[in-house]
Every structure is written in structure tokens, then in C-alpha cells.
Amino acid sequence: MKKSAIVCILCFGTALICACQAGTPAPAETYATVAERPVMEIALDSPVAAAKAEVSAMAWCGDTLILVPQYPARFQNEGQASVFAIPKAALEAYVGGSSTDAIEPAMIPFDDGGLKDEINGFEGFESVTFVGDDVYMTIESHDGNEMVGYLVKGSVTGDCEGIILDPDSAAAIEPQADLSNMTDETIVIYNDQIYTIYEANGVNVNLDPVAHVFSLDLEPLEAIPFPSIEYRVTDATVPDADGIFWAINYFYPGDTKLKPGTDEIAVEYGLGGTHQELDQVERLIALQITDEGITFAGLAPIYLMLDTSYDDSRNWEGLVRFGEGFLLVTDEHPTTILGYVGR
């Protein structure tokens, strides 16, 4: 289905009134067509390959890729909740073509310190990042009808052989809009400061988006401006030396609560070919941490080639740098997909 065109209605009288629904983009014909990147799927073995894994976060712990299910307690190993771990060498072999065998991630113990039981309306873990032997994660929850996010700190045991969270470290983060299932879902660490990014930053739902800032000890600092970005921001890479990082910018057409406005990124840079035929959005955007706040980095977005073999959009929830490209992972929609995208 092509992108919807602006609908103009000629009313009785002398005025020509153009009635545009919130979120209706400009006609697809007005966008330049830009290149898209194919996603190379990396075969995985159970249990992480099952949709029920609901992988919601991913990050490098040294040379080990950690994939975090939204509910680690679902995956018990010797009576202990678990997350998944894949050695970088196995990923390099698969992407490089020297191995075609499905990768079976190891299950490593995950101790949440009782947070899943202590936090009202616990809705799972949403992001993860590592700094040395420290780990930082965000948690999504609801307190009654209101969403509440949490930032929590923990430690890594051995050579990325386990994760233990400190329940006393949990710092609450108030949401920036009255939207269900939306909290600060992304963590970025730069120059010894933690930045958490809210999931919905579009003009029609978040009038003044900010990134929340914390010290490495989770002391709240002054929030900084964040750009208006339509659709969802679900994860990001580690920043480079200049503070530039890439983030997932995703839209599922059924997510009407986001009320998308004009897609300014597409207006400026163009739209991928399959994106001009389908309504979902799957792309990576470059942002930068500066003295003025988090801003666009001035780099063209990377559009992922959309895959019509699936009945549903690919809900990308995790992103890391990998060589000259990226690794991405989906949650349960349409199933667990670990993919590689080249630059």
C-alpha cells in the first residue's frame, strides 16, 4: 500500500480547505528515493529463537553479545533466571560466511535482586549497556494507570558470565507523555554520564522532548534537549569519540497512539524504495551529544530494506555496532530476528 496522499476537500463557499489528518505524510512522490540496506538474518537456535523470548535489549559486554529477554525469569537455567550470550567470534564466522550453522547462545545467570517483584506493575527490562564491570538497565512499569520507568545499576560477574542488579540503586524516571507502554527505553553513556531517551518524541505527543541525565552512580542531573523525532526510538549504539551514535527509529502502522506528524527526516533526506510502498518505518538515524543537548548528527539515515515475507513489521529493539555495520534484534514481532546490516 502506498503512503497516503494529503486529502484536500473543497468546501462550499470561496475557500479551499485542505484537511489533513494528524500523521498523514506528504505524497510519496515528493520524496527522493534513497538506497536501502538489506538485513542479513543470522540463524539462531532455541530458546532465544522463539518469539516468546521477546528480546528487548542488546549490548556488548567485552567481546560477548548479551541479549536480554523482556522477562528473564521465563528462561530458567538451574533454577536461575537467564539472559543470552553469543561470542563475537561466532558472529564474525557467520557474517563472514565461514559458518552457516545456527548459533545457540549460552544462558548466563541474571539476578534482578527482586526488582520484578518489588516494582509495581513491572513490565520488563527495556535496555542494557556495560561500562567495565558495571551494567546499567532500564525497566518499564506502570503504577496504576501511569507509566513509570526506572534506571538501575548492577555488576558483571567473571568474564561476562553473569549479571547481578542492585535493587537499592533503582532511580525512577517520569514519562514525557501519557502513553501506555512508553518509558525511557534507551541508554547511552558518554563522558561518564548516562543519558536515557524516551520512546515517543513526535510533535503531536511530546511537545518538549528531553534526554534524562544521570551520573554513573545514578544521581539525577539536569535534563538536556532532545530533537523531535517521529515514530519510536527503541535503542542506540555506544557513542563514538565525538558523541555520535546511531538509534533505531521504527514505526508500526497500527501504533496510532503516536499520532505521527510530518516525517522531517524523510523530507530532508528522502525515503527508501520499499518504504514508499509500505507504511512501516525501519531505519537507523545518527544523533550526537553536544553542549546544546542531543542533536541530529547531520548524517543521512540508513533505511532497512523492508521484508514482505513476514506478515508483521519487524519490531527492532536492540542495536550495536559490529565491524563496519550493525547488529539488530527484534522482540516477538514477527519473531526473534538477529540481523546484520552493512554500511
SEVEX-355232 format. One line per field, with one value per residue (C-alpha): residue in three letters; residue number from 1; x, y negated, z negated. Coordinates in pm, 1 decimal, decimal comma, always signed. Last residue first. Example, Ala and Ser with C-alpha at 12.3 -4.5 7.8 and 13.67 -1.06 7.14 Angstrom:
BEGIN
r = SER | ALA
k = 2 | 1
xx = +1367,0 | +1230,0
yy = +106,0 | +450,0
zz = -714,0 | -780,0
% end
This chain:
BEGIN
r = ARG | GLY | VAL | TYR | GLY | LEU | ILE | THR | THR | PRO | HIS | GLU | ASP | THR | VAL | LEU | LEU | PHE | GLY | GLU | GLY | PHE | ARG | VAL | LEU | GLY | GLU | TRP | ASN | ARG | SER | ASP | ASP | TYR | SER | THR | ASP | LEU | MET | LEU | TYR | ILE | PRO | ALA | LEU | GLY | ALA | PHE | THR | ILE | GLY | GLU | ASP | THR | ILE | GLN | LEU | ALA | ILE | LEU | ARG | GLU | VAL | GLN | ASP | LEU | GLU | GLN | HIS | THR | GLY | GLY | LEU | GLY | TYR | GLU | VAL | ALA | ILE | GLU | ASP | THR | GLY | PRO | LYS | LEU | LYS | THR | ASP | GLY | PRO | TYR | PHE | TYR | ASN | ILE | ALA | TRP | PHE | ILE | GLY | ASP | ALA | ASP | PRO | VAL | THR | ALA | ASP | THR | VAL | ARG | TYR | GLU | ILE | SER | PRO | PHE | PRO | ILE | ALA | GLU | LEU | PRO | GLU | LEU | ASP | LEU | SER | PHE | VAL | HIS | ALA | VAL | PRO | ASP | LEU | ASN | VAL | ASN | VAL | GLY | ASN | ALA | GLU | TYR | ILE | THR | TYR | ILE | GLN | ASP | ASN | TYR | ILE | VAL | ILE | THR | GLU | ASP | THR | MET | ASN | SER | LEU | ASP | ALA | GLN | PRO | GLU | ILE | ALA | ALA | ALA | SER | ASP | PRO | ASP | LEU | ILE | ILE | GLY | GLU | CYS | ASP | GLY | THR | VAL | SER | GLY | LYS | VAL | LEU | TYR | GLY | VAL | MET | GLU | ASN | GLY | ASP | HIS | SER | GLU | ILE | THR | MET | TYR | VAL | ASP | ASP | GLY | VAL | PHE | THR | VAL | SER | GLU | PHE | GLY | GLU | PHE | GLY | ASN | ILE | GLU | ASP | LYS | LEU | GLY | GLY | ASP | ASP | PHE | PRO | ILE | MET | ALA | PRO | GLU | ILE | ALA | ASP | THR | SER | SER | GLY | GLY | VAL | TYR | ALA | GLU | LEU | ALA | ALA | LYS | PRO | ILE | ALA | PHE | VAL | SER | ALA | GLN | GLY | GLU | ASN | GLN | PHE | ARG | ALA | PRO | TYR | GLN | PRO | VAL | LEU | ILE | LEU | THR | ASP | GLY | CYS | TRP | ALA | MET | ALA | SER | VAL | GLU | ALA | LYS | ALA | ALA | ALA | VAL | PRO | SER | ASP | LEU | ALA | ILE | GLU | MET | VAL | PRO | ARG | GLU | ALA | VAL | THR | ALA | TYR | THR | GLU | ALA | PRO | ALA | PRO | THR | GLY | ALA | GLN | CYS | ALA | CYS | ILE | LEU | ALA | THR | GLY | PHE | CYS | LEU | ILE | CYS | VAL | ILE | ALA | SER | LYS | LYS | MET
k = 343 | 342 | 341 | 340 | 339 | 338 | 337 | 336 | 335 | 334 | 333 | 332 | 331 | 330 | 329 | 328 | 327 | 326 | 325 | 324 | 323 | 322 | 321 | 320 | 319 | 318 | 317 | 316 | 315 | 314 | 313 | 312 | 311 | 310 | 309 | 308 | 307 | 306 | 305 | 304 | 303 | 302 | 301 | 300 | 299 | 298 | 297 | 296 | 295 | 294 | 293 | 292 | 291 | 290 | 289 | 288 | 287 | 286 | 285 | 284 | 283 | 282 | 281 | 280 | 279 | 278 | 277 | 276 | 275 | 274 | 273 | 272 | 271 | 270 | 269 | 268 | 267 | 266 | 265 | 264 | 263 | 262 | 261 | 260 | 259 | 258 | 257 | 256 | 255 | 254 | 253 | 252 | 251 | 250 | 249 | 248 | 247 | 246 | 245 | 244 | 243 | 242 | 241 | 240 | 239 | 238 | 237 | 236 | 235 | 234 | 233 | 232 | 231 | 230 | 229 | 228 | 227 | 226 | 225 | 224 | 223 | 222 | 221 | 220 | 219 | 218 | 217 | 216 | 215 | 214 | 213 | 212 | 211 | 210 | 209 | 208 | 207 | 206 | 205 | 204 | 203 | 202 | 201 | 200 | 199 | 198 | 197 | 196 | 195 | 194 | 193 | 192 | 191 | 190 | 189 | 188 | 187 | 186 | 185 | 184 | 183 | 182 | 181 | 180 | 179 | 178 | 177 | 176 | 175 | 174 | 173 | 172 | 171 | 170 | 169 | 168 | 167 | 166 | 165 | 164 | 163 | 162 | 161 | 160 | 159 | 158 | 157 | 156 | 155 | 154 | 153 | 152 | 151 | 150 | 149 | 148 | 147 | 146 | 145 | 144 | 143 | 142 | 141 | 140 | 139 | 138 | 137 | 136 | 135 | 134 | 133 | 132 | 131 | 130 | 129 | 128 | 127 | 126 | 125 | 124 | 123 | 122 | 121 | 120 | 119 | 118 | 117 | 116 | 115 | 114 | 113 | 112 | 111 | 110 | 109 | 108 | 107 | 106 | 105 | 104 | 103 | 102 | 101 | 100 | 99 | 98 | 97 | 96 | 95 | 94 | 93 | 92 | 91 | 90 | 89 | 88 | 87 | 86 | 85 | 84 | 83 | 82 | 81 | 80 | 79 | 78 | 77 | 76 | 75 | 74 | 73 | 72 | 71 | 70 | 69 | 68 | 67 | 66 | 65 | 64 | 63 | 62 | 61 | 60 | 59 | 58 | 57 | 56 | 55 | 54 | 53 | 52 | 51 | 50 | 49 | 48 | 47 | 46 | 45 | 44 | 43 | 42 | 41 | 40 | 39 | 38 | 37 | 36 | 35 | 34 | 33 | 32 | 31 | 30 | 29 | 28 | 27 | 26 | 25 | 24 | 23 | 22 | 21 | 20 | 19 | 18 | 17 | 16 | 15 | 14 | 13 | 12 | 11 | 10 | 9 | 8 | 7 | 6 | 5 | 4 | 3 | 2 | 1
xx = +2730,2 | +2635,3 | +2325,2 | +2335,7 | +2023,6 | +1906,1 | +1536,5 | +1313,9 | +958,8 | +721,2 | +717,0 | +841,4 | +1128,8 | +1364,8 | +1745,2 | +1992,2 | +2363,8 | +2539,8 | +2799,5 | +3169,5 | +3262,3 | +2954,6 | +2792,2 | +2501,8 | +2121,5 | +1829,6 | +1450,7 | +1367,1 | +997,3 | +997,6 | +661,3 | +406,3 | +301,9 | +663,1 | +768,5 | +723,5 | +1071,5 | +1153,0 | +1501,0 | +1645,5 | +1691,4 | +2013,9 | +1959,7 | +2181,4 | +2428,7 | +2395,3 | +2441,3 | +2088,4 | +2101,1 | +2135,9 | +2191,2 | +2349,6 | +2694,2 | +2672,6 | +2564,3 | +2512,7 | +2241,8 | +2251,5 | +1933,0 | +1872,1 | +1566,3 | +1256,3 | +934,9 | +604,5 | +355,5 | +466,5 | +532,6 | +747,5 | +932,4 | +1023,5 | +1210,2 | +1375,1 | +1268,7 | +1437,2 | +1693,4 | +1525,4 | +1156,6 | +1221,2 | +1383,4 | +1104,7 | +838,9 | +539,5 | +334,6 | +281,8 | -15,1 | +184,7 | -140,1 | -197,4 | +53,9 | -107,9 | +136,8 | +438,6 | +706,6 | +1076,7 | +1372,6 | +1663,3 | +1949,0 | +2302,7 | +2559,2 | +2783,5 | +2948,4 | +3268,3 | +3466,9 | +3198,4 | +2868,1 | +2757,9 | +2470,3 | +2105,5 | +1768,0 | +1390,7 | +1322,0 | +959,8 | +775,8 | +851,7 | +1160,5 | +1155,6 | +1511,8 | +1632,1 | +1708,2 | +1902,2 | +1791,8 | +1982,1 | +2145,3 | +1995,8 | +2249,8 | +2263,0 | +2616,0 | +2743,3 | +2591,7 | +2248,2 | +2089,1 | +1734,4 | +1701,1 | +1442,1 | +1136,4 | +929,9 | +593,1 | +575,7 | +266,4 | +192,2 | +547,8 | +697,5 | +930,9 | +799,9 | +1046,8 | +1211,5 | +1590,3 | +1815,7 | +2156,6 | +2423,2 | +2732,0 | +3091,5 | +3196,0 | +2924,2 | +2677,1 | +2361,1 | +2055,9 | +1730,8 | +1378,0 | +1273,1 | +902,6 | +611,6 | +377,2 | +74,0 | +109,1 | +54,4 | +370,4 | +714,6 | +746,1 | +881,9 | +1211,1 | +1255,0 | +1605,9 | +1678,7 | +2010,8 | +1869,9 | +1777,7 | +2144,0 | +2148,7 | +2362,4 | +2469,8 | +2654,7 | +2944,0 | +3063,9 | +3420,8 | +3354,6 | +3049,7 | +2906,0 | +2765,5 | +2445,9 | +2281,7 | +1915,8 | +1723,5 | +1348,7 | +1049,5 | +698,9 | +374,0 | +55,3 | -275,9 | -197,1 | +177,8 | +301,9 | +640,9 | +933,7 | +1285,1 | +1610,3 | +1949,1 | +2306,2 | +2590,4 | +2921,2 | +3231,9 | +3375,1 | +3092,3 | +2803,4 | +2469,7 | +2114,3 | +1764,7 | +1397,5 | +1361,8 | +1012,2 | +661,0 | +660,9 | +327,2 | +457,8 | +831,4 | +922,7 | +852,1 | +1047,4 | +1310,0 | +1393,6 | +1769,2 | +1746,3 | +1981,1 | +2066,1 | +2254,2 | +2402,1 | +2233,1 | +2466,4 | +2351,6 | +2299,8 | +2417,5 | +2269,5 | +2541,1 | +2633,2 | +2996,5 | +3284,9 | +3046,9 | +3183,4 | +2850,3 | +2852,1 | +3218,9 | +3207,2 | +2900,4 | +3072,1 | +3385,4 | +3178,9 | +3075,8 | +2697,2 | +2528,6 | +2164,2 | +1991,4 | +1886,9 | +1669,2 | +1815,8 | +1672,0 | +1943,5 | +1882,1 | +1542,3 | +1425,3 | +1091,5 | +1262,4 | +1446,9 | +1126,8 | +1199,2 | +1463,7 | +1817,0 | +2068,2 | +2433,8 | +2699,3 | +3033,1 | +3361,2 | +3359,9 | +2999,0 | +2840,2 | +2475,8 | +2122,1 | +1777,5 | +1413,1 | +1434,0 | +1077,0 | +1190,2 | +832,6 | +906,7 | +1131,7 | +1488,0 | +1616,7 | +1527,7 | +1624,5 | +1883,9 | +1966,3 | +2023,7 | +2167,4 | +1943,8 | +2118,6 | +1917,3 | +1930,9 | +2027,6 | +1813,4 | +1918,8 | +1733,1 | +1427,7 | +1364,8 | +1032,8 | +754,9 | +608,0 | +534,2 | +264,7 | +327,3 | +271,6 | -61,1 | +23,1 | -250,5 | -519,0 | -503,0 | -797,0 | -706,9 | -972,2 | -1029,3 | -1227,4 | -1493,9 | -1801,9 | -1897,6 | -1598,0 | -1333,3 | -1164,4 | -797,1 | -665,5 | -291,6 | -174,4 | -142,3 | +186,4 | +143,2 | +0,0
yy = -27,2 | +336,2 | +456,3 | +778,9 | +937,7 | +1124,3 | +1198,5 | +1325,6 | +1346,4 | +1108,2 | +930,3 | +1115,8 | +872,2 | +785,2 | +776,9 | +557,1 | +595,4 | +308,2 | +226,3 | +166,2 | +414,9 | +464,5 | +163,5 | +248,7 | +225,0 | +382,5 | +344,7 | +378,4 | +450,7 | +617,1 | +532,1 | +813,0 | +1077,0 | +1150,5 | +1226,3 | +855,2 | +768,4 | +397,8 | +292,9 | +109,8 | -264,1 | -418,2 | -784,4 | -1050,9 | -1214,9 | -1564,4 | -1447,5 | -1533,9 | -1687,4 | -1579,4 | -1880,5 | -2220,1 | -2110,7 | -1819,4 | -1453,6 | -1348,2 | -1162,6 | -940,2 | -767,5 | -399,6 | -290,4 | -72,0 | -257,6 | -82,2 | -208,5 | -16,7 | -116,3 | -426,6 | -244,8 | +26,6 | -235,0 | -415,1 | -769,0 | -1103,8 | -1300,7 | -1621,3 | -1532,8 | -1177,6 | -1310,8 | -1566,2 | -1295,0 | -1524,6 | -1435,3 | -1091,6 | -1037,9 | -802,4 | -648,5 | -506,4 | -225,0 | -8,8 | -134,8 | -2,9 | -269,1 | -243,1 | -475,8 | -270,5 | -489,7 | -557,4 | -738,5 | -1042,0 | -1173,6 | -1272,3 | -979,4 | -735,5 | -682,4 | -327,2 | -219,0 | -303,7 | -154,2 | -195,1 | -542,0 | -536,7 | -731,9 | -1096,8 | -1265,0 | -1599,2 | -1659,0 | -1608,4 | -1894,0 | -1819,2 | -1702,6 | -1835,9 | -1565,5 | -1271,4 | -1071,1 | -723,0 | -644,4 | -679,7 | -1027,2 | -1074,7 | -1261,5 | -1248,3 | -1321,0 | -1583,2 | -1617,8 | -1937,2 | -1897,3 | -1519,4 | -1358,7 | -1554,3 | -1668,6 | -1320,9 | -1218,4 | -877,9 | -622,7 | -840,0 | -851,4 | -790,6 | -958,8 | -836,4 | -1047,8 | -935,7 | -1109,9 | -931,8 | -660,7 | -598,0 | -415,8 | -367,7 | -278,0 | -577,9 | -492,6 | -401,8 | -103,6 | -328,3 | -690,2 | -997,6 | -1174,6 | -1258,0 | -959,9 | -1002,9 | -829,6 | -647,1 | -560,0 | -199,7 | -170,3 | +17,3 | +313,8 | +372,1 | +593,7 | +906,6 | +1019,4 | +1339,1 | +1489,0 | +1168,6 | +1275,3 | +1320,6 | +1149,8 | +831,1 | +568,0 | +372,1 | +36,3 | -54,0 | -316,6 | -301,8 | -397,4 | -478,5 | -458,7 | -586,2 | -398,1 | -228,0 | -244,2 | -109,6 | +39,2 | +33,0 | +109,5 | -42,5 | +121,6 | +31,5 | +282,8 | +229,8 | +447,3 | +219,4 | -2,4 | +205,3 | +118,7 | +250,8 | +156,9 | +248,8 | +482,2 | +594,9 | +468,1 | +444,0 | +302,2 | +205,8 | +265,4 | +500,7 | +832,3 | +771,4 | +589,6 | +894,5 | +850,4 | +885,0 | +1184,2 | +1299,3 | +1623,2 | +1693,1 | +1892,7 | +1958,0 | +1861,9 | +2136,7 | +2010,4 | +2176,5 | +2329,9 | +2147,5 | +2088,9 | +1931,6 | +1680,3 | +1362,7 | +1296,5 | +1644,4 | +1652,0 | +1297,2 | +1386,0 | +1691,3 | +1486,3 | +1220,0 | +1478,9 | +1501,5 | +1457,9 | +1492,4 | +1380,9 | +1609,8 | +1652,4 | +1912,9 | +2252,7 | +2449,5 | +2244,6 | +2076,7 | +1866,8 | +1703,9 | +1518,5 | +1311,0 | +1118,6 | +863,3 | +1101,6 | +957,0 | +1035,1 | +1000,8 | +1001,4 | +1110,1 | +949,0 | +707,6 | +694,6 | +573,7 | +472,5 | +595,4 | +514,2 | +618,2 | +982,1 | +1107,0 | +1468,2 | +1577,0 | +1539,1 | +1845,3 | +1809,7 | +1744,6 | +2099,6 | +2224,1 | +2195,6 | +1880,7 | +1817,9 | +1475,3 | +1278,4 | +1047,3 | +724,2 | +546,6 | +178,9 | -79,3 | -338,3 | -666,9 | -771,6 | -1145,2 | -1217,1 | -1421,8 | -1119,0 | -955,4 | -1216,1 | -1417,9 | -1226,3 | -1192,8 | -1187,0 | -1416,1 | -1404,0 | -1667,8 | -1875,9 | -2122,5 | -2391,8 | -2585,8 | -2894,4 | -3065,1 | -2890,7 | -2525,0 | -2320,5 | -2179,4 | -1899,7 | -1818,6 | -1478,9 | -1453,9 | -1129,5 | -807,3 | -619,6 | -337,5 | +0,0
zz = -597,7 | -642,4 | -826,9 | -1027,5 | -1172,4 | -1478,6 | -1432,9 | -1715,5 | -1581,0 | -1397,3 | -1634,4 | -1943,0 | -2001,3 | -1720,4 | -1710,7 | -1527,0 | -1451,6 | -1282,6 | -1020,0 | -966,4 | -1236,8 | -1452,0 | -1617,6 | -1844,5 | -1821,9 | -2010,4 | -1988,2 | -1618,0 | -1571,1 | -1230,9 | -1080,9 | -1052,4 | -799,7 | -715,3 | -358,3 | -284,7 | -411,8 | -424,5 | -312,6 | -611,3 | -567,8 | -697,9 | -777,7 | -618,6 | -853,8 | -1001,5 | -1360,4 | -1470,2 | -1815,9 | -2179,5 | -2401,4 | -2341,7 | -2465,8 | -2223,5 | -2220,6 | -1859,6 | -1669,8 | -1360,5 | -1246,9 | -1176,3 | -981,6 | -981,8 | -900,3 | -831,7 | -573,3 | -266,1 | +95,5 | +42,1 | -236,1 | +14,9 | +219,2 | -70,9 | -153,9 | -107,3 | -306,6 | -417,1 | -380,2 | -501,9 | -819,0 | -861,1 | -876,7 | -916,5 | -1223,9 | -1371,0 | -1604,0 | -1830,9 | -1958,8 | -1610,9 | -1656,8 | -1388,1 | -1126,6 | -1321,9 | -1320,9 | -1399,8 | -1450,3 | -1586,4 | -1705,6 | -1587,5 | -1799,8 | -1763,9 | -2081,4 | -1902,7 | -2047,5 | -1929,7 | -2105,8 | -2206,3 | -1983,7 | -2031,5 | -2118,4 | -2071,7 | -1931,9 | -1812,1 | -1538,1 | -1465,6 | -1602,5 | -1781,3 | -1894,6 | -2253,7 | -2491,5 | -2812,4 | -3157,2 | -3458,1 | -3669,1 | -3860,9 | -4067,4 | -3914,7 | -4040,4 | -3681,7 | -3690,1 | -3542,2 | -3250,3 | -3116,3 | -2746,5 | -2662,3 | -2440,3 | -2462,0 | -2287,3 | -2312,1 | -2156,1 | -1836,3 | -1770,0 | -1792,3 | -2073,8 | -2182,4 | -2328,2 | -2589,2 | -2590,9 | -2889,0 | -2900,3 | -3142,2 | -3207,8 | -3230,0 | -2908,0 | -2709,8 | -2812,6 | -2607,6 | -2744,1 | -2550,6 | -2661,9 | -2868,2 | -2901,6 | -2671,6 | -2717,8 | -2755,0 | -2652,2 | -2869,2 | -2760,0 | -2897,7 | -3130,1 | -3485,9 | -3553,9 | -3886,1 | -4009,1 | -4113,7 | -4300,4 | -4600,2 | -4375,7 | -4284,7 | -3976,9 | -3934,3 | -3586,7 | -3495,2 | -3299,1 | -3135,5 | -3216,1 | -3585,4 | -3732,3 | -3589,6 | -3823,1 | -3865,7 | -3810,3 | -3765,5 | -3570,6 | -3620,9 | -3407,3 | -3527,2 | -3328,0 | -3486,2 | -3502,8 | -3833,3 | -3870,1 | -3539,4 | -3468,5 | -3226,8 | -3343,8 | -3222,5 | -3254,6 | -3352,0 | -3392,6 | -3565,6 | -3522,9 | -3255,3 | -3135,6 | -3002,4 | -2842,4 | -2869,9 | -2759,9 | -2808,7 | -3107,3 | -3196,2 | -3256,9 | -3639,4 | -3755,1 | -4096,7 | -4134,3 | -4420,8 | -4246,3 | -3924,8 | -4130,9 | -4343,9 | -4313,4 | -3934,6 | -3927,7 | -3575,4 | -3520,6 | -3175,3 | -2900,1 | -2608,3 | -2261,1 | -2001,2 | -1663,5 | -1355,8 | -1140,5 | -820,8 | -909,1 | -712,4 | -556,3 | -716,1 | -886,3 | -1039,0 | -1137,1 | -1275,0 | -1482,7 | -1632,1 | -1706,4 | -1884,9 | -2144,9 | -2199,9 | -2539,4 | -2645,8 | -2965,4 | -3247,3 | -3555,3 | -3791,7 | -3885,3 | -3709,3 | -3395,8 | -3387,6 | -3096,6 | -3177,8 | -3463,3 | -3201,7 | -3118,8 | -2844,6 | -2718,9 | -2728,2 | -2453,2 | -2554,1 | -2281,0 | -2421,4 | -2318,5 | -2613,6 | -2724,9 | -2402,4 | -2414,2 | -2341,3 | -2475,1 | -2432,8 | -2327,8 | -2348,7 | -2410,5 | -2339,1 | -1967,8 | -1984,3 | -1854,6 | -2206,7 | -2313,0 | -2064,1 | -1788,5 | -1595,7 | -1224,4 | -1146,9 | -911,2 | -664,6 | -650,9 | -316,8 | -316,7 | -138,8 | +116,6 | +145,2 | +343,6 | +321,1 | +158,9 | +320,7 | +498,2 | +160,7 | +100,2 | -218,1 | -536,8 | -719,4 | -1091,1 | -1204,6 | -937,8 | -669,6 | -565,2 | -290,5 | -275,1 | +44,1 | -46,6 | +165,7 | +42,2 | +30,5 | -81,9 | +148,9 | -42,2 | -7,7 | -112,9 | -152,8 | +1,0 | -191,7 | -151,2 | +96,3 | +0,0
% end
